[in-house]
């Protein structure tokens, strides 16, 4: 057994004999004497821990030779050129939440301190080799930092504490290592690697019934809120810490902490039968069952209806990819949201209660495979936290757009006669009829060619749906909601992006102005935000759809000027006053005199109108674009409102009128002409937050609306309106 000789530059010589369970005894490949040189700047032999013996509470140390460690072979190497550290942690907690990159503090008892020794270990194995107990799932060829923390009274001698640390230093390769820890001992390993687990996700489906032009009058039969269960293997790759804290009796806490502000890559491999991956129908059938109130026939029926084996195979692969993307986004969001508490997984282990299965589960977890330990019902294992729990509980929504459902009534028929398209960015699934498919460009693999365009078309379809629902010429449950969904992902998020998102939240009355400012204050000095996602969901019932177009008090269509006010207010709320470049654009949005002059002069007169204000060409171009957007919106909404009022008036006077009645058909044609104009002239901004806010204001801000913003630096999940306004009111305000 190796002996350690501890020395410094002040004549210190202390021998440390490694205990049986220490890593020098269990894993050292060359058991010769090891020389450890401490790099203290003052004599410390006679000092106690409470005497603050180290400058800045830590000193370095190094070994005289390279140290090779392993069980089945050489797996870890300590380079003699790399300096380790010995540190003292006093105060109220270890891993202080403000300073530590992994957070999750541990209380320090009064009159005590943790003394720690930390080493850099090189994983010098090749990817093809199989590690034994020292794998930890960190990436081969990288450096892992291991630290042992031991609790001592402040009156304890510092060299006695250091001697104890080296004698009992542990690498937690297995239970025998963990059992050698004393109560309050903490062991951490920091590095970059991959954690794997196999688990079942319960995805709550949200069906979004949307109309296309020339919609028929067919009763709609769909389901809401059905759960789809998908088993899959998840791989989480990034920077994390494996942490073991020895508790009282024979218990310990095992945790995996994500490094703060870092990003993880998440891959998901859904488990489907071999028949499904070879062009089968299993996953497609599962999705159809989740949103269809009608029985779903087997694959042969669809084959007979004209869907070939190859077509079904392509659709099945796209659906699988969509489900995987949806799960991956959920897990990425959970990981990115770990800030104030960085524990992604945490368990309390009672060694005396473990059976063979639970011991294997813990052993596998130490090697980075969490499949077993994540399964419920293990003896001696108490789950404390898991980022997968939300998926298990059905908190992730799988969104299914049913574009054209009002023409067919049945989801099965819509799928049979249309096609299925998957949004690669969100995992959302769109089942569309041929009319919708002709507007949505998609690849031969059934993926949307342009996710932004797909979502813009869906936004247009919501407007069309709202008009049809308001006219009472389609048959659907009045409480069945149609959704406006917005999603945006930035890989390199800036502070301006975050500010814009929070501005949207304030405009939607999901966040107060004070709360927005406070959140931005916490981000001062931060320039890099990494990856971010923002998702907005607004849902509309028949009542809210009617309110978009018809004045609730008079029953008359809302005037064009009112829509102009709504459109101007929506844009004004989104253009932050903090950004000096928005000054020119904000002027016409708040000044009625300027706006009316713009309408009188028309766009060719804008340069002359704004010449006294010295607006440059770019500013005038921005104002022109805003004017075009708002005028399109106001004209389109008013025209649809007029057609709707005529239709509603006719149906109210003739409730039993035949749908083939010429007057009915004429008024419905007028409505569809108005809709056609909207579709052919839709502005790109309608698929962006402006479109969400404009519809929100038009419906009195009474739609059920949520916003979720997730990044490693800031997370906000907003589900409740802060302040409500009177329905139909659209002033400018501040």
DOTOR-399074 format. One record per residue: x, y, z of N, C-alpha, C in turn. Coordinates in steps of 0.2 Angstrom, whole numbers, plus 5000, padded with zeros to 4 digits. Example, Ala and Ser with C-alpha at 12.3 -4.5 7.8 and 13.67 -1.06 7.14 Angstrom:
// residues 2
506649725039506249785039506649845039
506449895035506849955036506450005039
//
This chain:
// residues 734
500449945000500050005000500450065000
500350114996500750174995500650215002
501250255003501250305009501250375006
500950415008500950485006501350525011
501850565008502250615012502050685010
501850725015501550785014502150835016
502350885012502850925014502650995011
503051045014502951115012503651155012
503651215011504351255011504551275018
504151255023504351275030504551215034
504751165031505051105035504451055037
503851065035503351015036503450945033
503450895037503450825035502850785039
502350765035501850735038501650675034
501650615037501450555033500750535034
500450515028499750495028499750425025
499450385029499350315027498650305024
498550295018497850285015497450225018
496850245020496450185023496250135018
495950085020495750025015495350045010
494850095011494350115006494550175002
495050205003495250265000495450244992
495450294988495550284981496350264980
496750284985497450264984497550194985
497150164990497150094991496850054986
496250074984495850034979496050034972
496250094970496350104962497050124960
497550134965498150154963498550104959
498850114953499150054949499850044951
500250104954500950094956500950114964
500950064968500950084975501550104979
501950144975502650174978502450234983
502950254986502750314991502650374986
502150414988501950474984502150544988
502550584985502650644988502150704986
501850734991501350784990501650854993
501750904988502050964990501451014991
501451044997500951094998501251164997
500851214994501051274992500851334996
500851325003500651375007501151425008
500951485010501451545010501651565017
501451525022501651535029501551465032
501951455038501951395041501251385044
501051325043500351305045500251245050
500851215051500851155055500451165062
500551225065500251235072499551265072
499351285066498751325066498051275065
497551305068496951275068496551295062
495951265060495551285054495251355055
495051365061494851435063495351495062
495951475062496451525062496551555055
496151535050496251555043496951545040
497151475040497851465039498051475031
497551485027497751485020497551555017
497951585013497851645009497151635005
496651675005496051675001495751605002
495851575008495451515010495651445006
496251455002496451394998497151394997
497451334996498151334994498251274989
498751274985498851224980499251174982
499251114979499751064980499851024974
500450984974500550944968500950874970
500850824965501250764966501950764963
502350724965503050724962503050684956
502550634955502550594949501850584946
501750564940501050554938500750494941
500150494943499750444946499250414942
499350344941498850314937498350274941
497750274939497150244943496750204939
496450154942495950114938495750054942
495350014939495049954942495249894937
494949904931495149854925495749864921
495949924922496549954919496650024920
497150054917497250124918496650164916
496250204920495650234918495750314919
496150334924496250404926496950414927
497150474926497850494927497850564930
498250574935498450634939499050664936
499050714933499650744930500050784935
500750764936501050804941501150874940
501050894934501150964932500551004934
499950974935499351004937499251014944
499051074946499051084953498351074956
498351034961497651024965497551084970
497051074974496951134979496651104985
496851134991496551124997496151184999
495551185001495151245003494751235010
494551285012494151295018493551335017
492951305019492351335018491951345024
491951405026491651425033490951455031
490651485036490051525035489451475036
488851495033488251465034488151405029
488451405023488351345019488951335014
488951275012489451245007489051255000
489451264995489151274988488651334988
488951394990488551454991488151464985
487551484985487051484979487251544974
487651594977487751654973488451644969
488851594972489551594969489651524966
489351474968489551404966489251394959
489551364954489251354947488751304947
488651264953488151204953487651224958
487751264963487251284968487051224972
486451224974486151174979486651174985
486551224989486951224995486851175001
487351165005487351115010487451155017
487051155022487151195028487751175031
488151225034488751205038488551225046
488651175050488451185057488851235060
488651275065488951325069489651295071
490151335071490851325074491151265070
490951255064491251205060491451235053
491851195049492051215042492151145038
492051155032492251095027492951115025
493351065025494051065022493951015016
494251045011494151005004494850995001
494950934997495450924993495150914986
495450944981495150934974495750924969
495650874965496150844960495850854953
496250864948496050854941496250784939
495750754936495950684934495850684926
496250654922496250644915495950584914
495350584910495050524907495450504901
495950464902496450444896496250384893
495650364893495350304890495150314883
495150274878494850284872494050264872
493650294867492950284867492750214866
493250174863493050104862493150054868
493550084873493650034879493150044884
492949994887492449984892492750004899
492550054902492750074909492450024914
492750014920492449974925492050024930
492350034936491950074941492050144940
492550164936492750234936492450274929
491950254927491750284920491350344922
490850354926490550414928490150444921
490250414916489950434910490250504907
490750524910491150584907491450564900
491550614896491850604890492550584890
492750534887493450504886493950564884
494550564887495050614885494950684888
494450694892494350754895494550754902
494550814906494750824913494150824917
494150784922493650784928493950814934
493650854938493850884944493450844949
493850804954493550774959493750804966
493250814970493350844977493050804982
493450804988493150774994493150824999
492550835002492450885008492250845014
492650865019492550835026492450895031
491950885036491750925041492150925047
492450975050492850985056492651035060
492751035067492651095071493251145069
493051205070493551265069494151255073
494151225079494651215083495151155081
494951125076495351065074495951085070
496551055071497151075068497151065060
497351115056497251105049497651055046
498251035049498650985046498350915047
498050905053497750845055497150835050
496750885048496250885044496450865037
497050895035497250885028497550805028
497850785033498050715033497550665033
496950685036496350645036496050645029
496050695026495750705019496150655014
496850655014497250615010497150545012
497150525018497050455020496450425018
495950465018495250435016494950465010
495350495006495050524999494750464995
494150484993493750434990493550454982
493550404978493250414971492650364972
492050384971491450344972491250304966
491750254965491650204959491050154961
490950134967490450084969490250094976
489850054979489550054985490150054991
490650014989491150004994491450074996
491550114990491850184991491350224995
490750224993490250264997490150255004
490150185005490150165012490750185017
491250205013491850225017491850295019
491350335017491250405019490950415026
491150465029490850475036490250525035
489850525040489350575040489550645039
489150675034489350745032489850745026
490150695025490650695019490250705013
490650745008490350765002490850744997
490650714991491150704986490850724979
491150764975490950794969491450774963
491150764958491550754951491250804946
491650844944491350894939491650884932
491250884927491550864920491050874915
491250854909490750854903490650784901
490050764900489850704898489150694896
488950634896488250614894487850574899
487250594901486850554905486350524901
486150454902485650424898485150394903
484550394900484050354903483450334899
483150284900482550264896481950274901
481450314898480850324902480250334898
479650334901479050344897478750414898
478650454892478350514892477550514891
477250554895476450554894476350624891
476250624884476150694881475350704880
475150764883474450784883474350814876
473850784872473750814865473250874866
473450924862472950984861472850984854
472150974852471950974845471751054844
471951074838471851144836471351144830
470751144830470251144824470351204820
470551204814470651264810470251254803
469951304801469551304795470051334789
469851304783470151334777469651364773
469751404768469251434764468751384761
468151414760467651364757467451304761
467451324768467351274773466551244772
466451184773465851154773465451164779
464851134780464551134786464451064789
464951044792464950974794465150964801
464750934805464850924813465550894814
465950934818466650914820466650864826
467050814825467150764830467850754832
468050784837468750784839468750774847
469350754849469450744856469950794859
469950814865470450864868470750824874
471350844875471650824882471750744883
471850714877472050634878472750634878
472950584882473650574883473950524878
474550534876474950494871475550474875
475650404876476250384880476750354875
477350384876477950364871478550344876
478750284875479350264878479950284874
480450304877481050324873481750324877
482250334874482950344877483150414876
483350444882483550514882484250514883
484650554879485350564881485450644882
485750664888485850734890486550744890
486850784886487550794885487750864887
488150874892488350944894488850944900
488850994903489351004909488950994916
489150944920488750934926489150904931
488850904937489250874943488850814946
489250764947488950704951489150724958
488650724963488750744970488450684974
488850664979488650624984488750654991
488250654995488250685002488050625007
488550615011488350555016487950585022
487350555023486950585028487050545034
486550545039486550505045486450435044
486550395049486450325048486850295042
486550255038486850235032486550255026
486350315026486050345020486550395017
486350405010486750465007486250485001
486450554999486050584994486550584988
486250564982486550554976486250604971
486550654968486250704964486750714958
486350744953486750764946486550844945
487050884946486950954946487150984939
486751024936486851054929487251114931
487851124927488251184928487751244926
487751294930487351354929487551394923
487051414919487051454913487351414907
487451354908487751314903487151284899
487251254893486751224889486851154888
486351114888486351044886486151024880
486450974876486150944870485750884872
485150884870484650834871484450794865
484550724865484350684860483850634862
483350624858482750574860482750524855
482650464857482550404852481950374855
481350384851480750354853480750274852
480450234856480450164855479750144852
479850124846479250104842479450034840
478949994838479049924836479349924829
479749864828480049854822479649864816
478949844817478449854811478349924810
478349964816478250044815478750074811
479450054813479950094810480050064802
479750014801479849984794479250014790
478850064792478350084788477650074791
477650054797477050034800476550094802
476050074806475550124807475450134815
475850104819475750104826475750184829
476250224827476250284830475750334827
475650324821475150364817474450354821
474350284821473650264824473650294831
474150294835474150324842473950394842
474250434837474050504837473350514835
473150484830472450484827471950474833
472050414837471650394842471550454847
472150494848472150544854471750604852
471650614845471250674844470550664840
470450594839469850584835469350554839
468750574839468150544843467850484839
468050474833467850414829468350364830
468150294829468550244829469150254823
469750234824470250234820470350164816
470250164810470350094807471050074806
471150014805471849984804472150004798
472849994797473250014792472949994785
472649934785472449904778471849944776
471449974780470950014777471150074774
471750104777472050164774472350144767
472650084767472950064761472450054755
471850024757471350024752471050084750
471150134754470850204752471350244748
471950214747472450244742473150264745
473150254752473850274755474250214754
474850224751475250174750475750154756
476050094756476450074761477050124762
477350154756477850204756477650264759
477050294758476750354760476650344768
476350294770476250284777476950274781
477450244778478150244781478450314782
478350354777478650424777478250464782
477650454783477250494788477450464795
477450404796477650374802478350404804
478850404800479450424802479450504804
479050544800478950614802478650624809
478150584810477750584816478250564822
478650514821479150494826479650554827
479850584822480350634823480050694827
479350714825479050764828478950754836
478750684838478650674845479350674848
479850654845480550654848480750734849
480550774844480750844845480350874851
479750854851479350884856479550864863
479750804864480050784871480750814872
481150824867481850854867481750924869
481250964867481151034868480951034876
480550994878480350994885480950984890
481350934888481850914893482450974892
482551004886482951064886482751114890
482051134890481751184894481851174901
481751114903481851094910482551104912
483051084908483751094910483951174910
483751204905483851274904483551314910
483051294913482651324918483051314925
483551274925483851254932484351314933
484151354938484551414939484651424947
484151434950484151444957484251374961
484051324957484251254960484451214954
485051194954485351164948485251084948
484951054953484950984953484450954947
484650924943484250894937483950824940
484350784944484150724947484450724954
484050694958484250684965483850634969
484250594972483950534976484250524983
483850504987484050484994484150404994
484750384996484850304996484950285003
484550235005484650195011485050135010
485650125011486050075009485850005012
485550005019485349945022484649925019
484349965015483649935013483749915005
484349925002484349904995484349834994
484049814989484049744987484449734980
484549684977484949674972484849714966
484149724965483949764959484149844960
483949864966484049934968484849954968
485249904971485949914971486249914964
485949874959486149884952485949954949
485349974951485150034948485550094951
485850094957486250144959486950134956
487150074956487850064952487850094945
487250074941487250104935487250184934
486850204939486750284940487450314941
487950284945488550314946488950314939
488750264935489150264928488750304923
488250344925487850384920487250354917
487050294919486450264916485850274921
485450314921484950334926484250294924
484250244920483650214918483350174924
483750134927483550094933483350134939
483750184941483550224947482950274946
482850284939482250324938481550284938
481650214938481050174938480750174946
480150184946479850184953479850114957
479750124963479650064967480250024970
480850054969481450024971481550024979
481749974982481849974989482450014991
482350054996482950094998483150154994
482750174989482850234984482250274985
482350334987481850384987481950444982
481550444977481750504972481550574975
482050614974481950684977481750734971
482050724965481950774960482150744953
481750754948481950724941481650774936
482050794932481750834926481350804922
481250734922480850694918480150694921
480050714927479450704930478850734927
479050794924478450834921478250794915
478650764911478450724905478050664908
478250634913477850574916477150594917
477050654920476450684923476050714917
476250714911475850744906475850814905
476350844908476450924907476650944901
476850904896477150924890476550914885
476450974881475850974876476150954869
475750904866475950884859475350914855
475550964851475051004848474950974841
474250964839474050934833473550984830
473751014824473351064821472951024816
472251034816471851004811471551054806
471951064801471851114796471351094791
470751114791470251094786469751044789
469751034796469350984799468651004798
468451064797467751084797467451064790
467851044785467651014779467450944779
467750914784467750834784467450814791
467450854796467150824802467550774806
467750724803468150674806468950684805
469250674810470050674809470250614805
469950564805470150504801470050524794
469550554792469350564785469850624783
470050674787470450724786471150694784
471350644788472050614787472050574780
471450544779471450494774471450534767
471150594767471050634761471550684760
471950704766472450754766473150724767
473450764771474150744772474350764779
474950744781475150764788475850794787
475950844791476550884790476850894797
477550894798477850904805478250964804
478251004810478651064810479251034814
479851034810480451014813480651054820
480551114820480751164825480351144832
479751134831479351124837479051054838
479051014833478750944834478050944833
477751004832477051014831476850974824
476250944825475950904819475350934816
475350944810474750974806474450924801
473850904803473450864798473050904794
473150914787472850964783472450934777
471950964775471650944769472050964763
471850954757472250974751472251044750
471751084752471751154751472251184756
472351154762472851184766473551164764
473551094761474251074759474551114753
474051134749474251174743474651234745
474451264751474851324754475451314758
475451254760476051234765476551194761
477151224760477651184756477951134761
478051074759478351024763478750974759
479250944762479750904759479450834758
479750794754479550724752479550684759
479850704764479850674770479350694775
478850744772478350764776478550814782
479050854781479250904785479150974782
478951024786478851084783479451114780
479451144774480051174771480251234775
479751274777479851334780479351334787
479651324792479251324799478951394800
479251444798478951514799478351524795
478451504789477851504784477251464786
477451404789476951354791476551394797
476851424802476551454807476151514805
476351554800476051604797475351584794
475351534790474751504787474251484793
474551454798474151434803473751494807
474151544807473951604810473351634806
473451634799472951654795472351614796
472451544796471851504797471451514803
471851534809471451554815470951604813
471151664810470751714808470151694804
470251654799469751624795469251584800
469551544804469151504809468751544813
469051594816468651644820468051674816
468151694810467651724806467051664805
467251604803466751554802466351544809
466751534814466451524821465951574823
466151634821465751694823465051694819
465151664813464551674808464051614810
464251564814463851514816463651464809
464151464805463951424799464451364799
464751354804465151284805464851254811
464951194812464651154817465251134822
465251164828465751144833465551154840
465751124845465651134852465851214853
465351254855465551324856466151334861
466251284866466851294870467451264868
467451234862468051204859468451264857
469051264859469551314857469951304851
470051364847470551364842471051404844
471751384843472251414846472751454841
473051504843473551544840474151524844
474651494840475251464844475851504840
476251524845476851564842477451524845
478051514841478651484844479251524841
479751534845480351564842480951534846
481451514842482051484845482651524843
483051544847483751584846484251544849
484751524845485351494847485851534851
485851604848486351654851485851714853
485551704859485151754861485451814864
485251874863485451934865485051964871
485252014874484852054879484252084876
484352104869483752134866483252084865
483452024863482951974862482551964868
482851954874482551944880482052004882
482352064881481952124882481352124878
481352104872480752104867480252054870
480551994872480051944874479651964881
480052004885479752024891479252084889
479352114884478952174882478252144879
478352084876477752054873477352024879
477652004884477351974890476952034894
477252094894476952144897476352174893
476452174886475852194882475252144882
475452084883474852034884474552034891
474852084895474552084902474752024906
475251994905475551934909476051954913
476252014913476852044917476752114918
476852134924476852204925477452244923
477352314922477952344920478552344925
478352344931478852344937479252274936
478852224936479152154935479552144929
479352174924479852174918480452214919
480452274922481052304923481452274928
481152244934481552204939481952144936
481552114931481952054928482552074924
482452134920482952154916483552184920
483452214926483952234931484352174933
484052114934484452054936484952034930
484852054924485252034919485752084916
485852144920486352194918487052154919
487452174914488152154914488152084910
487552054908487551994904487552004897
487951984893487951994886487751934882
487951874885487851804881487251764885
486751754882486251714885486151644882
486551624877486451564874485851544870
485651484871484951464868484351494872
483851514868483251524871482651504867
482051494870481451474867480951514870
480451544866479851574868479251544865
478751524869478151494866477551534869
477051554865476451584867475851544864
475351534868474751504867474151544869
473751564864473151594865472551554862
472051544866471451504864470851544864
470451524858469851564857469251524856
468751544860468051504860467651544855
466951524854466551554849466351624852
466251634858466151704861466651754859
467351734860467851774859467951784851
467851734847467851744840467351804838
466751794841466251844839466451914841
466751924847466951984849467552024845
467951984841468452004837468152054831
467452034829467252064823466552104825
466152094830465552124831465552154838
465252214838465252254844464652224848
464852204854464452164859463852204861
463852264861463352314863462852324857
463052344852462652364846462452304841
462952254841462852204836463052224829
463352274829463552304822464352284821
464552284815465252264814465652324817
466252304819466652364822466952404816
467052464817467252514812467952504810
468152524804468852514802469352554807
469152614809469552654813469652624820
469252584822469352554828469952494828
469952464822470452414821471152454820
471052514817471752544816471952564823
471552584827471752594834472052534838
471752484836471952414839472652404837
472752404830473352384827473952434829
473752494829474252544831474452534839
473952524843474152504850474552444851
474352394847474752334847475552344846
475652384840476352394838476652444843
476252484846476552534850476852494857
476452454859476652414865477252374864
477352344858477952304856478552344855
478452404853479052444852479352484858
479852454861480052474868480352544867
480052584872480352654873481052664875
481352604877482052604879482552604873
482252584868482652584861482552644858
483052684857483052754854482852754847
482952694844482852684836482052684835
481652674840480952664839480552724840
480952784841480652844842480152864836
480452864830480152884824479552844823
479552774824479052734822478452744827
478652754833478152764838477652824837
477952874834477552944833476852934830
476852904824476152894821475752844825
475952804829475552754833475252794839
475452844841475152884847474852944845
475052974839474853044837474253034832
473653044834473053044829473153084823
473353144825473453204819473953174814
474553154816475053124811474753064807
474353024811474052964807473552984802
473153034804472653054799472953084793
473453124794473853154789474153104784
474353054787474652994783474152964779
473552954781472952924777472752974772
472753034773472553084768473053094762
473753094764474253104759474453034755
474352974759474552914756475252904756
475552844755476252834756476752874752
476552894746476952944742477153004746
476653024750476753094753477153084760
477353024762477653024768478353064769
478753054764479353094764479253164766
478753194762478653264763478353284770
477953234772477653244779478153244785
478653194784479153194789479753234788
479753264783480353304781480553354787
480053394790480253434796480553404802
480453334802480653304808481353264806
481553274800482253254798482353174799
481753144798481753074798482153044791
482652994792483052974787482652924783
482952894777482552854773482352784776
482852764780482652704784482052704789
482052764792481552774797480852784793
480852814788480252824784480052754781
480552714779480352644776480052604782
480252614788479952574794479252594795
479152664795478452694796478052674790
478252664784477852644779477652574779
478052534782477952464783477452454788
477452494794477052484799476352514797
476352564793475652594790475352534786
475752504781475452454777475152394781
475452374786475252324790474552334794
474552394797473952414801473352424796
473552464790472952474786472652404783
473152364781472952294779472452264784
472752264790472352234796471652264797
471652334797471052364798470452354793
470752354787470252344781470052274781
470452224782470252154781469752144787
469952164793469452144799468852174798
468752244796468152274795467752244789
468052224784467752194778467452124781
467752084784467552024787466952034792
467052084796466552104801465852124797
465952164792465252174788464952114785
465352074782465052014779464751964785
465151964790464851924796464251954799
464152014799463552044802462952034798
463052034791462552014787462351944787
462851894788462651824789462351814795
462551844801462251834807461551864807
461451924804460751944804460251904800
460551874794460151824791459951764795
460451734798460251674802459851694808
459951744811459551764816458751774814
458651804808458051814806457751744803
458151704800457951644797458351584800
458151564806458551514809458551444806
457951434803457851374799457951374792
458251424790458451434783458851374780
458651354774459051304770459751324768
460251284770460951314768461051314760
460551294757460551304749460151364747
459851394752459551464750459951514747
459751544742460151584738460451644742
460051674746460251734750460751704755
460651644758461151624762461851614759
461851584753462451564749462751634747
462351684745462651744743463051774749
462751774755463051814760463651774763
463651704762464251664764464751674759
464551684752465051694747465451764749
465051814751465351874752465851874758
465651824763466151814769466751784766
466651734762467251694759467651744755
467351784751467751834747468251884751
467951904757468251944762468851904765
468751834766469251794769469851784763
469651774757470151764752470551824751
470351884752470751944752471251944757
471051924763471451914769472051874767
471851814765472351764764472851784758
472651814753473051834748473451894749
473351934755473751994756474051994763
474051934766474251924773474951954774
475051994779475752024780476151974785
476751974784477251924787477151934795
477051994797477052014804476451984808
475951954804475351924807475551864810
476051824808476251764811476751774817
476851844818477351864824476951884830
477251904835476951934841476451984840
476552024835476052084833475352054832
475351994828474751964826474351934832
474751904837474451884843474151934847
474551994848474352044852473752084849
473752094842473152124839472552084840
472552024839471951984840471751984848
472251984852472151984859471752044861
471952104858471652164860470952174857
470852144851470252144847469752104851
469952054855469452004859469452034866
469652094868469652114874470152084879
470652054877471152024881470851974886
470351934883470051884888470151814886
470651804880470751744878471251714884
471151644885471651614889472351614886
472851644889473451654886474051634890
474551604888475151584892475751604888
476251624891476951634888477451604892
477951564889478451534892479151554889
479551584892480251604890480751564894
481151524891481651484894482351494891
482851514895483551514893483951494899
484551484898485051464904485051524909
484951584907484951644911484351674914
483751654911483151684913482551634911
482151624916481551574914480951614917
480451614913479751644915479251604912
478751584916478151544914477551584917
477251614912476751664914476051634911
475551634916474951604914474351644916
474451694920473851734923473951804920
473351834918473351904917473451944923
473851994922473952044928473452094929
473252124924472752174924472252164918
471652164919471152154914470852224911
470752234905470452294903469752274900
469352324900468652314898468552294890
468152244889468152214883467952264877
468352264872468252304866468552374867
468852394872469252454873469952454870
470152494866470752494863471052564862
471252594868471652654868472352654867
472752704867473452704866473752684873
473652724878474052714884474752724884
475052704889475852704890476152644890
//
